[in-house]
Amino acid sequence: MAQNPGAAKKIEAEMPLSLGRVQLVRESWNEPIEVTATGDAHYLELALFSRPHTGLGCFPDIWWPQRFEPIGQMFLVPAKFRFHAKSDCRLLRSIVCIFEPAAVTAWFDRDMQWTSGRLQGSLNIVNPKIRSLLMRIGEELRTPGFAGEMMVELLAAQAAIEVSRHLSGIDEERTAGGLSPSRLKLVDERLSDIAAPPPSLAELAGLCNISVRHLTRGFRISRGQSIGKYVAERGMENAKRLLASGMNVKSVAHAAGFSAPSNFATAFLRATGETPRQYRQKAGIAGYRAQAFRPTSH
């Protein structure tokens, strides 16, 4: 994971392994944490200080970028997934396992499908077996004993297998009652069509071949918010894109499904803190600057 500006990080102990490496880390921050990064390795962390409830994480390429889920005391960020984290934490000591993908491919890549539900589950792993294994790794790092490197190697391998088992056990539709990834994708694809008017719940339910009741209940479980709120948020994001493209406010209001531009302006101001005209003007200035400072080829 990338280090946040204003952070002080100290690796108190570290041990290389055939699977990657393990670390005992102390970090402090002088300002709220907000960082977006993509790691080349699987990153498993157990916080030894109580992590504040304000810790939130998002996988913006898989979820809607405004969807943030709580980060628990123990979490995993899979390799190659762009991750956006933010927190008000100021001091943290952690046990970290960094697994190279090639070394654990049989557990994390070959059979693991990184569904939305499993990614959400990876941010708050509540499993006493995994916690116990990481605590033992921390003890070996602090006070190495006989055959310590071999012991840590075995503990880390077992932790990787237990994490894989734990996450593989998450079946977001049958177990949790949520929607399958394919149905969530259908909803997102429909809402991404900025040329079409906002869909009704009946239309979305029809796309998923389920009832409106199943859609609303399952969506709340999968995404942690009502589908009505989600549709409204996506509608505002689409409206921003249309305003930035130069479309006039009246046309954007109509495309967003509002009967009157004044109703759209009120909703837009409530959602963004700006009027549509203010946002359109600001987006136009930003676009002009980007064009003006674009390098020319010779």
Secondary structure, 3 states (H helix, E strand, C coil): CCCCCCEEEEEEEEEECCCEEEEEEEEEECCCEEEEEECCCEEEEEECCCCCCCCEEECCCCCCCCCCEECCCEEEECCCCEEEEEECCCEEEEEEEEECHHHCHHHHCCCCCCCHHHHHHHCCCCCHHHHHHHHHHHHHHHCCCCCHHHHHHHHHHHHHHHHHHHHHCCCCCCCCCCCCHHHHHHHHHHHCCCCCCCCCHHHHHHHHCCCHHHHHHHHHHHHCCCHHHHHHHHHHHHHHHHHHCCCCHHHHHHHCCCCCHHHHHHHHHHHHCCCHHHHHHHHHHHHHHHHHCCCCCC
